[in-house]
Amino acid sequence: MTTTMINYRLDWTDTTGRRRTSAVAYDKTSAQDRKQRLEADGCTNVTVRQVKPGEL
C-alpha cells in the first residue's frame, strides 16, 4: 500500500496589512487548525493551498 503525503501552505494578511506565507508545510488537519488560530488573532484573507513536496 502506498501512502501519498499531501502538503499544505497558508497565505494570509497580518494585522498590519502585510501579506504573509507560511515557511513550513502542514498536513491538512494542522493547516486548518493554523488557519483558525490566524483568524482568531485578527489576520484576514487566510487561505490554505496544496503544494508539492519540497515546494516553497
Beta strands, then each sheet from edge to edge (+ up, - down):
strand 1: 7-13
strand 2: 19-21
strand 3: 44-51
sheet 1: 2+ 1- 3+
end
